[in-house]
Amino acid sequence: MIKKIEKGIYLSVGLASLAKKEVEKHMNKLVREGKLQTNGAREIVNKVVVETQKEGRKIERFLLDELRKEAKKAKPYIKKVKKKVKPVKKTKAKPKKRAKKRK
């Protein structure tokens, strides 16, 4: 489940990056052809970036909600395992004796 969520996050970040590059490429082409002014192109790219960030946050919230749901489902199993596993007693470790160096 965690791997799927991780892949989802990477996918959304990759798509956002790709979207910005593609929009910039097409806007630059329109500016070169004289069909769009530079300021207009920047404005469009900025709008796309803002919208992409909003979508990224939506995806992030969705994924975090899914993680919380799965963690809640796992809680009873974790309690069972904790009951079965004996706690480990802390002991002071004795320092190891070092071998003497020969000359």
Buried (B, 14 or more C-beta within 10 A) or exposed (E): EEEEBEEBBEEBBEBBEEBBEEBBEBBBEBBEEEEBEEEEBEEBBEEBBEEBEEBBEEBBEEBEEBEEEEEEEEEEEEEEEEEEEEEEEEEEEEEEEEEEEEE
